[in-house]
């Protein structure tokens, strides 16, 4: 059985320094794969190459095809929520890549079906009761769970998480990692996490 996410021969250079030297990674549907290593060892560079955020040599395939723009969802160490907007609007933003432009300009124009889907994503991460709160009013662990819900709303089959728990206390970190593992298994996602 082929992997859902395949990285083949990833090579990344910064000037004269080669950071990645032909790295291969396979992540299957239902699997959470953690990349561990010392600072500066190229973990985040690998993730950014897999996401298409860093120029690289090699191939990245999702389900046997070259990675498309909407195939991969990202969860970053810095959560990147719009803190003045509601939790629900932040989750709806995960679907911006598949919305017509007129529906994506103002959160109040998000279609009802999208809002219902986003509520389902919030329910999956245990935060449906906070949907109408400002994102900035949540704790760090709750904000990271909102970021995961936003990634789910993107409908990508591959989830890349770059240091998703480094800024969280141990209890919140354990909760977020448990959530990523659960989503990999129950949603049949391929999850690649840098820790």
GULUM-972787 format. One record per residue (C-alpha): residue number from 1; residue in three letters; z negated, y negated, x. Coordinates in nm, 3 decimals, always signed. Layout:
BEGIN
torvex / nuro / up / north / east
NUM / Ala / Z / Y / X
...
END
This chain:
BEGIN
torvex / nuro / up / north / east
1 / Unk / +0.000 / +0.000 / +0.000
2 / Unk / +0.101 / -0.336 / +0.148
3 / Unk / -0.143 / -0.623 / +0.178
4 / Unk / -0.137 / -0.911 / -0.069
5 / Unk / -0.169 / -1.158 / +0.222
6 / Unk / +0.007 / -1.073 / +0.548
7 / Unk / -0.005 / -1.297 / +0.854
8 / Unk / +0.230 / -1.175 / +1.124
9 / Unk / +0.244 / -1.301 / +1.482
10 / Unk / +0.069 / -1.632 / +1.413
11 / Unk / +0.097 / -1.858 / +1.717
12 / Unk / -0.036 / -2.213 / +1.730
13 / Unk / -0.022 / -2.456 / +2.021
14 / Unk / -0.195 / -2.788 / +2.067
15 / Unk / -0.015 / -2.944 / +2.360
16 / Unk / -0.033 / -2.703 / +2.654
17 / Unk / -0.311 / -2.499 / +2.495
18 / Unk / -0.220 / -2.195 / +2.286
19 / Unk / -0.498 / -2.151 / +2.029
20 / Unk / -0.357 / -1.847 / +1.847
21 / Unk / -0.168 / -1.582 / +2.043
22 / Unk / +0.030 / -1.370 / +1.798
23 / Unk / -0.246 / -1.293 / +1.546
24 / Unk / -0.187 / -1.040 / +1.266
25 / Unk / -0.409 / -1.028 / +0.955
26 / Unk / -0.383 / -0.822 / +0.636
27 / Unk / -0.592 / -0.889 / +0.326
28 / Unk / -0.546 / -0.662 / +0.024
29 / Unk / -0.602 / -0.749 / -0.341
30 / Unk / -0.970 / -0.703 / -0.424
31 / Unk / -1.076 / -0.758 / -0.062
32 / Unk / -1.289 / -1.027 / +0.101
33 / Unk / -1.218 / -1.047 / +0.474
34 / Unk / -1.445 / -1.266 / +0.688
35 / Unk / -1.326 / -1.416 / +1.015
36 / Unk / -1.616 / -1.466 / +1.254
37 / Unk / -1.622 / -1.618 / +1.600
38 / Unk / -1.750 / -1.889 / +1.827
39 / Unk / -1.671 / -2.256 / +1.773
40 / Unk / -1.325 / -2.336 / +1.902
41 / Unk / -1.203 / -1.976 / +1.888
42 / Unk / -0.925 / -2.056 / +1.638
43 / Unk / -1.079 / -1.932 / +1.311
44 / Unk / -1.002 / -2.244 / +1.108
45 / Unk / -0.664 / -2.278 / +1.281
46 / Unk / -0.575 / -1.929 / +1.159
47 / Unk / -0.675 / -2.022 / +0.805
48 / Unk / -0.480 / -2.349 / +0.818
49 / Unk / -0.173 / -2.162 / +0.949
50 / Unk / -0.202 / -1.909 / +0.665
51 / Unk / -0.219 / -2.201 / +0.418
52 / Unk / +0.079 / -2.379 / +0.573
53 / Unk / -0.133 / -2.677 / +0.680
54 / Unk / -0.078 / -2.628 / +1.054
55 / Unk / +0.262 / -2.587 / +1.219
56 / Unk / +0.284 / -2.236 / +1.358
57 / Unk / +0.516 / -1.962 / +1.469
58 / Unk / +0.504 / -1.633 / +1.285
59 / Unk / +0.527 / -1.534 / +0.920
60 / Unk / +0.293 / -1.561 / +0.624
61 / Unk / +0.376 / -1.338 / +0.330
62 / Unk / +0.213 / -1.324 / -0.013
63 / Unk / +0.292 / -1.005 / -0.201
64 / Unk / +0.576 / -0.934 / +0.043
65 / Unk / +0.748 / -1.274 / +0.002
66 / Unk / +0.727 / -1.593 / +0.209
67 / Unk / +0.424 / -1.793 / +0.099
68 / Unk / +0.505 / -2.044 / -0.173
69 / Unk / +0.336 / -2.375 / -0.244
70 / Unk / +0.120 / -2.236 / -0.527
71 / Unk / +0.050 / -1.888 / -0.385
72 / Unk / -0.263 / -1.990 / -0.195
73 / Unk / -0.575 / -2.175 / -0.313
74 / Unk / -0.811 / -2.341 / -0.066
75 / Unk / -1.185 / -2.395 / -0.062
76 / Unk / -1.299 / -2.618 / +0.223
77 / Unk / -1.631 / -2.683 / +0.396
78 / Unk / -1.602 / -3.042 / +0.275
79 / Unk / -1.578 / -2.983 / -0.096
80 / Unk / -1.332 / -3.263 / -0.185
81 / Unk / -1.436 / -3.313 / -0.547
82 / Unk / -1.378 / -3.644 / -0.721
83 / Unk / -1.747 / -3.716 / -0.766
84 / Unk / -1.707 / -3.986 / -1.033
85 / Unk / -1.504 / -3.749 / -1.257
86 / Unk / -1.645 / -3.473 / -1.471
87 / Unk / -1.679 / -3.119 / -1.347
88 / Unk / -1.419 / -3.012 / -1.606
89 / Unk / -1.163 / -3.269 / -1.486
90 / Unk / -1.215 / -3.154 / -1.127
91 / Unk / -1.144 / -2.794 / -1.226
92 / Unk / -0.838 / -2.895 / -1.429
93 / Unk / -0.705 / -3.060 / -1.113
94 / Unk / -0.650 / -2.711 / -0.974
95 / Unk / -0.353 / -2.683 / -1.209
96 / Unk / -0.182 / -3.008 / -1.104
97 / Unk / +0.091 / -2.817 / -0.918
98 / Unk / +0.209 / -2.654 / -1.239
99 / Unk / +0.181 / -2.952 / -1.474
100 / Unk / +0.457 / -3.198 / -1.564
101 / Unk / +0.404 / -3.533 / -1.394
102 / Unk / +0.316 / -3.718 / -1.717
103 / Unk / +0.029 / -3.472 / -1.786
104 / Unk / -0.113 / -3.503 / -1.435
105 / Unk / -0.148 / -3.879 / -1.400
106 / Unk / -0.465 / -3.927 / -1.606
107 / Unk / -0.732 / -3.662 / -1.667
108 / Unk / -0.748 / -3.749 / -2.037
109 / Unk / -0.386 / -3.626 / -2.063
110 / Unk / -0.470 / -3.274 / -1.944
111 / Unk / -0.345 / -3.037 / -2.217
112 / Unk / -0.601 / -2.867 / -2.440
113 / Unk / -0.491 / -2.522 / -2.320
114 / Unk / -0.562 / -2.626 / -1.960
115 / Unk / -0.906 / -2.757 / -2.053
116 / Unk / -0.983 / -2.422 / -2.221
117 / Unk / -0.861 / -2.234 / -1.913
118 / Unk / -1.075 / -2.457 / -1.689
119 / Unk / -1.378 / -2.389 / -1.910
120 / Unk / -1.315 / -2.018 / -1.857
121 / Unk / -1.305 / -2.073 / -1.481
122 / Unk / -1.633 / -2.266 / -1.498
123 / Unk / -1.784 / -1.983 / -1.700
124 / Unk / -1.675 / -1.738 / -1.424
125 / Unk / -1.875 / -1.937 / -1.167
126 / Unk / -2.173 / -1.990 / -1.399
127 / Unk / -2.131 / -2.363 / -1.459
128 / Unk / -1.978 / -2.395 / -1.807
129 / Unk / -2.293 / -2.578 / -1.919
130 / Unk / -2.227 / -2.853 / -1.660
131 / Unk / -1.861 / -2.914 / -1.759
132 / Unk / -1.916 / -3.270 / -1.883
133 / Unk / -2.151 / -3.381 / -1.604
134 / Unk / -2.024 / -3.601 / -1.324
135 / Unk / -1.937 / -3.383 / -1.025
136 / Unk / -2.143 / -3.609 / -0.800
137 / Unk / -2.460 / -3.522 / -0.993
138 / Unk / -2.450 / -3.155 / -0.890
139 / Unk / -2.620 / -2.991 / -0.593
140 / Unk / -2.414 / -2.886 / -0.291
141 / Unk / -2.408 / -2.523 / -0.398
142 / Unk / -2.303 / -2.616 / -0.750
143 / Unk / -2.028 / -2.842 / -0.615
144 / Unk / -1.895 / -2.557 / -0.400
145 / Unk / -1.889 / -2.332 / -0.709
146 / Unk / -1.689 / -2.603 / -0.889
147 / Unk / -1.445 / -2.598 / -0.595
148 / Unk / -1.411 / -2.221 / -0.640
149 / Unk / -1.349 / -2.270 / -1.014
150 / Unk / -1.081 / -2.528 / -0.930
151 / Unk / -0.916 / -2.274 / -0.699
152 / Unk / -0.925 / -2.016 / -0.981
153 / Unk / -0.759 / -2.265 / -1.216
154 / Unk / -0.472 / -2.288 / -0.969
155 / Unk / -0.397 / -1.921 / -1.054
156 / Unk / -0.326 / -1.835 / -0.691
157 / Unk / -0.370 / -1.470 / -0.593
158 / Unk / -0.487 / -1.560 / -0.242
159 / Unk / -0.802 / -1.763 / -0.179
160 / Unk / -0.865 / -1.911 / +0.165
161 / Unk / -1.216 / -2.042 / +0.229
162 / Unk / -1.287 / -2.248 / +0.541
163 / Unk / -1.660 / -2.251 / +0.621
164 / Unk / -1.747 / -2.263 / +0.249
165 / Unk / -2.121 / -2.221 / +0.303
166 / Unk / -2.194 / -2.401 / +0.630
167 / Unk / -2.344 / -2.709 / +0.458
168 / Unk / -2.548 / -2.509 / +0.206
169 / Unk / -2.905 / -2.385 / +0.215
170 / Unk / -2.943 / -2.006 / +0.261
171 / Unk / -2.994 / -1.931 / -0.111
172 / Unk / -2.690 / -2.136 / -0.219
173 / Unk / -2.484 / -1.988 / +0.067
174 / Unk / -2.569 / -1.636 / -0.045
175 / Unk / -2.476 / -1.725 / -0.403
176 / Unk / -2.136 / -1.869 / -0.305
177 / Unk / -2.052 / -1.574 / -0.076
178 / Unk / -2.154 / -1.333 / -0.350
179 / Unk / -1.931 / -1.521 / -0.593
180 / Unk / -1.631 / -1.501 / -0.355
181 / Unk / -1.683 / -1.126 / -0.311
182 / Unk / -1.720 / -1.073 / -0.685
183 / Unk / -1.405 / -1.272 / -0.760
184 / Unk / -1.209 / -1.075 / -0.501
185 / Unk / -1.309 / -0.751 / -0.674
186 / Unk / -1.292 / -0.853 / -1.040
187 / Unk / -0.990 / -1.087 / -1.024
188 / Unk / -0.805 / -0.876 / -0.763
189 / Unk / -0.774 / -1.171 / -0.528
190 / Unk / -0.717 / -1.150 / -0.155
191 / Unk / -0.994 / -1.368 / -0.006
192 / Unk / -0.989 / -1.472 / +0.359
193 / Unk / -1.303 / -1.662 / +0.459
194 / Unk / -1.392 / -1.828 / +0.788
195 / Unk / -1.767 / -1.811 / +0.844
END
